[in-house]
Amino acid sequence: MPKKSKQQKCFAFLSFEKSRVSKSLNSSYNYSYNKSYKNKPITFHTHLFSRKNYRNLDLDMIETTVKSGKINYKKSKRRKLCLERYFGKLNLTYIVIIRIYKNDVEVRTAWIKKGK
């Protein structure tokens, strides 16, 4: 059996069994809406607050990164997702590590990179 790439493992982690989805006419919409991490409330881990002043982090930008950032498959693992978002006017890239739970999304850590 061939090995799965990191991208395939992340997709397998994000996708759930389609048998659990209701058989309505718009089941694909219900499936993607209910299982999306972008619609869940965001919580923050204590590690993030201990590093907030040291790394000059802005919580509003971290929330924006979680809601509209791109997934970095090279840095993502089975239980954790790495999201990146570039803010052009500030010339900063926020990199955020999240864990997805049933009811919410927890931001584990974040850091800033200058430029893209």
CYANA upper distance limits for C-alpha pairs under 8 A (distance plus 0.5 A):
  4 LYS  CA      8 GLN  CA      6.42
  4 LYS  CA      9 LYS  CA      6.90
  5 SER  CA      9 LYS  CA      6.84
  6 LYS  CA     10 CYS  CA      6.73
  6 LYS  CA     73 TYR  CA      6.81
  6 LYS  CA     74 LYS  CA      7.43
  6 LYS  CA     76 SER  CA      8.16
  6 LYS  CA     77 LYS  CA      8.02
  7 GLN  CA     11 PHE  CA      6.78
  7 GLN  CA     73 TYR  CA      6.10
  7 GLN  CA     74 LYS  CA      8.43
  8 GLN  CA     12 ALA  CA      6.61
  9 LYS  CA     13 PHE  CA      6.65
  9 LYS  CA     78 ARG  CA      7.34
 10 CYS  CA     14 LEU  CA      6.68
 10 CYS  CA     73 TYR  CA      7.78
 10 CYS  CA     76 SER  CA      7.84
 10 CYS  CA     77 LYS  CA      7.66
 10 CYS  CA     78 ARG  CA      6.91
 10 CYS  CA     81 LEU  CA      8.48
 11 PHE  CA     15 SER  CA      6.46
 12 ALA  CA     16 PHE  CA      8.06
 13 PHE  CA     78 ARG  CA      7.10
 13 PHE  CA     79 ARG  CA      8.23
 14 LEU  CA     35 LYS  CA      8.40
 15 SER  CA     35 LYS  CA      8.26
 16 PHE  CA     35 LYS  CA      8.32
 17 GLU  CA     21 VAL  CA      8.32
 18 LYS  CA     31 TYR  CA      8.23
 21 VAL  CA     27 SER  CA      7.23
 21 VAL  CA     30 ASN  CA      8.08
 21 VAL  CA     31 TYR  CA      6.68
 22 SER  CA     27 SER  CA      6.74
 23 LYS  CA     27 SER  CA      6.43
 26 ASN  CA     30 ASN  CA      6.99
 27 SER  CA     31 TYR  CA      6.43
 28 SER  CA     32 SER  CA      6.73
 29 TYR  CA     33 TYR  CA      6.50
 30 ASN  CA     34 ASN  CA      6.43
 31 TYR  CA     35 LYS  CA      6.65
 32 SER  CA     36 SER  CA      6.37
 33 TYR  CA     39 ASN  CA      8.13
 36 SER  CA     40 LYS  CA      7.97
 37 TYR  CA    100 ILE  CA      7.26
 37 TYR  CA    104 ASP  CA      8.17
 37 TYR  CA    105 VAL  CA      7.13
 38 LYS  CA     66 VAL  CA      7.42
 38 LYS  CA     67 LYS  CA      5.50
 38 LYS  CA     68 SER  CA      8.25
 39 ASN  CA     67 LYS  CA      8.32
 40 LYS  CA    103 ASN  CA      7.21
 40 LYS  CA    104 ASP  CA      5.61
 40 LYS  CA    105 VAL  CA      6.80
 41 PRO  CA    103 ASN  CA      8.08
 41 PRO  CA    104 ASP  CA      5.56
 41 PRO  CA    105 VAL  CA      6.73
 42 ILE  CA     63 GLU  CA      7.85
 42 ILE  CA    104 ASP  CA      6.46
 42 ILE  CA    105 VAL  CA      5.43
 42 ILE  CA    106 GLU  CA      6.42
 42 ILE  CA    107 VAL  CA      7.70
 43 THR  CA    104 ASP  CA      7.50
 43 THR  CA    105 VAL  CA      6.59
 43 THR  CA    106 GLU  CA      5.24
 43 THR  CA    107 VAL  CA      6.73
 44 PHE  CA     48 LEU  CA      7.17
 44 PHE  CA     49 PHE  CA      8.33
 44 PHE  CA    106 GLU  CA      5.95
 44 PHE  CA    107 VAL  CA      5.37
 44 PHE  CA    108 ARG  CA      7.08
 45 HIS  CA     49 PHE  CA      7.72
 45 HIS  CA    106 GLU  CA      7.03
 45 HIS  CA    107 VAL  CA      6.47
 45 HIS  CA    108 ARG  CA      5.71
 45 HIS  CA    109 THR  CA      7.93
 46 THR  CA     50 SER  CA      6.94
 47 HIS  CA     51 ARG  CA      6.90
 47 HIS  CA    108 ARG  CA      7.33
 47 HIS  CA    109 THR  CA      7.11
 48 LEU  CA     52 LYS  CA      6.40
 48 LEU  CA    107 VAL  CA      8.07
 48 LEU  CA    108 ARG  CA      6.86
 48 LEU  CA    109 THR  CA      5.61
 48 LEU  CA    110 ALA  CA      7.34
 49 PHE  CA     53 ASN  CA      8.26
 50 SER  CA     54 TYR  CA      8.39
 51 ARG  CA     55 ARG  CA      6.49
 52 LYS  CA     56 ASN  CA      6.30
 52 LYS  CA     57 LEU  CA      5.63
 52 LYS  CA     58 ASP  CA      8.25
 53 ASN  CA     57 LEU  CA      7.21
 55 ARG  CA    111 TRP  CA      7.02
 55 ARG  CA    112 ILE  CA      7.71
 57 LEU  CA     62 ILE  CA      8.33
 57 LEU  CA    110 ALA  CA      8.29
 57 LEU  CA    111 TRP  CA      7.69
 57 LEU  CA    112 ILE  CA      7.97
 58 ASP  CA     62 ILE  CA      6.92
 59 LEU  CA     63 GLU  CA      6.76
 60 ASP  CA     64 THR  CA      6.78
 61 MET  CA     65 THR  CA      6.58
 61 MET  CA     94 TYR  CA      8.16
 62 ILE  CA     66 VAL  CA      6.81
 62 ILE  CA     94 TYR  CA      7.55
 62 ILE  CA     96 VAL  CA      7.56
 62 ILE  CA    110 ALA  CA      8.12
 63 GLU  CA     67 LYS  CA      6.75
 64 THR  CA     68 SER  CA      6.46
 64 THR  CA     69 GLY  CA      7.86
 65 THR  CA     69 GLY  CA      5.10
 65 THR  CA     83 LEU  CA      7.34
 65 THR  CA     84 GLU  CA      6.95
 65 THR  CA     85 ARG  CA      5.94
 65 THR  CA     94 TYR  CA      7.37
 65 THR  CA     95 ILE  CA      8.31
 65 THR  CA     96 VAL  CA      7.75
 66 VAL  CA     83 LEU  CA      7.13
 66 VAL  CA     96 VAL  CA      7.80
 66 VAL  CA     98 ILE  CA      8.50
 68 SER  CA     85 ARG  CA      7.96
 69 GLY  CA     83 LEU  CA      5.94
 69 GLY  CA     84 GLU  CA      5.63
 69 GLY  CA     85 ARG  CA      5.27
 70 LYS  CA     83 LEU  CA      5.84
 70 LYS  CA     84 GLU  CA      5.82
 70 LYS  CA     85 ARG  CA      6.95
 71 ILE  CA     76 SER  CA      8.38
 71 ILE  CA     81 LEU  CA      7.49
 71 ILE  CA     82 CYS  CA      6.29
 71 ILE  CA     83 LEU  CA      5.10
 71 ILE  CA     84 GLU  CA      7.01
 72 ASN  CA     76 SER  CA      6.81
 72 ASN  CA     81 LEU  CA      8.12
 72 ASN  CA     82 CYS  CA      5.92
 72 ASN  CA     83 LEU  CA      6.29
 72 ASN  CA     84 GLU  CA      7.27
 73 TYR  CA     77 LYS  CA      8.44
 73 TYR  CA     81 LEU  CA      8.38
 73 TYR  CA     82 CYS  CA      7.74
 75 LYS  CA     81 LEU  CA      8.12
 75 LYS  CA     82 CYS  CA      6.45
 76 SER  CA     80 LYS  CA      6.34
 76 SER  CA     81 LEU  CA      5.19
 76 SER  CA     82 CYS  CA      5.59
 77 LYS  CA     81 LEU  CA      6.90
 79 ARG  CA     99 ARG  CA      6.81
 79 ARG  CA    100 ILE  CA      8.14
 80 LYS  CA     97 ILE  CA      7.00
 80 LYS  CA     98 ILE  CA      6.17
 80 LYS  CA     99 ARG  CA      5.46
 80 LYS  CA    100 ILE  CA      7.97
 81 LEU  CA     97 ILE  CA      6.14
 81 LEU  CA     98 ILE  CA      5.84
 81 LEU  CA     99 ARG  CA      6.96
 82 CYS  CA     95 ILE  CA      7.44
 82 CYS  CA     96 VAL  CA      6.21
 82 CYS  CA     97 ILE  CA      5.09
 82 CYS  CA     98 ILE  CA      7.02
 83 LEU  CA     95 ILE  CA      6.29
 83 LEU  CA     96 VAL  CA      5.71
 83 LEU  CA     97 ILE  CA      6.91
 83 LEU  CA     98 ILE  CA      8.26
 84 GLU  CA     93 THR  CA      7.24
 84 GLU  CA     94 TYR  CA      6.18
 84 GLU  CA     95 ILE  CA      5.10
 84 GLU  CA     96 VAL  CA      6.91
 85 ARG  CA     93 THR  CA      6.03
 85 ARG  CA     94 TYR  CA      5.96
 85 ARG  CA     95 ILE  CA      7.33
 86 TYR  CA     91 ASN  CA      7.79
 86 TYR  CA     92 LEU  CA      6.39
 86 TYR  CA     93 THR  CA      4.72
 86 TYR  CA     94 TYR  CA      6.96
 86 TYR  CA    115 GLY  CA      8.29
 86 TYR  CA    116 LYS  CA      6.80
 87 PHE  CA     91 ASN  CA      6.32
 87 PHE  CA     92 LEU  CA      5.90
 87 PHE  CA     93 THR  CA      6.57
 87 PHE  CA     94 TYR  CA      8.40
 88 GLY  CA     92 LEU  CA      7.35
 91 ASN  CA    114 LYS  CA      6.71
 91 ASN  CA    115 GLY  CA      5.57
 91 ASN  CA    116 LYS  CA      7.92
 92 LEU  CA    112 ILE  CA      7.10
 92 LEU  CA    113 LYS  CA      6.36
 92 LEU  CA    114 LYS  CA      5.23
 92 LEU  CA    115 GLY  CA      5.74
 92 LEU  CA    116 LYS  CA      7.48
 93 THR  CA    112 ILE  CA      6.23
 93 THR  CA    113 LYS  CA      5.56
 93 THR  CA    114 LYS  CA      6.66
 93 THR  CA    115 GLY  CA      6.78
 93 THR  CA    116 LYS  CA      6.45
 94 TYR  CA    110 ALA  CA      7.57
 94 TYR  CA    111 TRP  CA      6.54
 94 TYR  CA    112 ILE  CA      5.30
 94 TYR  CA    113 LYS  CA      6.97
 95 ILE  CA    110 ALA  CA      6.07
 95 ILE  CA    111 TRP  CA      5.97
 95 ILE  CA    112 ILE  CA      6.70
 95 ILE  CA    113 LYS  CA      8.05
 96 VAL  CA    107 VAL  CA      7.52
 96 VAL  CA    108 ARG  CA      8.19
 96 VAL  CA    109 THR  CA      6.51
 96 VAL  CA    110 ALA  CA      4.82
 96 VAL  CA    111 TRP  CA      7.20
 97 ILE  CA    107 VAL  CA      6.55
 97 ILE  CA    108 ARG  CA      6.10
 97 ILE  CA    109 THR  CA      5.90
 97 ILE  CA    110 ALA  CA      6.67
 98 ILE  CA    105 VAL  CA      7.19
 98 ILE  CA    106 GLU  CA      6.04
 98 ILE  CA    107 VAL  CA      4.94
 98 ILE  CA    108 ARG  CA      5.94
 98 ILE  CA    109 THR  CA      7.87
 99 ARG  CA    105 VAL  CA      6.42
 99 ARG  CA    106 GLU  CA      5.75
 99 ARG  CA    107 VAL  CA      7.05
 99 ARG  CA    108 ARG  CA      7.45
100 ILE  CA    104 ASP  CA      7.08
100 ILE  CA    105 VAL  CA      5.24
100 ILE  CA    106 GLU  CA      6.96
101 TYR  CA    105 VAL  CA      6.35
101 TYR  CA    106 GLU  CA      8.02
